[in-house]
């Protein structure tokens, strides 16, 4: 799932992920870094730094405004 999320974020600029404990995160291309060696995703949330094990992502989705 790690590689799929990385690719989808590059293609769409932002997306949402849900990890195995039910937490949801919003990823933006400008504040996310990927560590391919450990399959860890780092999110700079301005006030807090989050890291996600890419193997624990259950699914992701892209949210877009409906016009």
Number of C-alpha atoms within 10 A of each C-alpha: 14 19 13 11 20 17 12 15 19 12 11 13 13 19 20 16 19 16 17 12 9 10 9 14 15 16 22 18 15 10 13 19 16 17 12 12 6 10 16 17 20 18 21 16 13 7 6 7 11 12 13 17 15 23 14 15 19 14 14 19 13 14 11 9 4 4 3
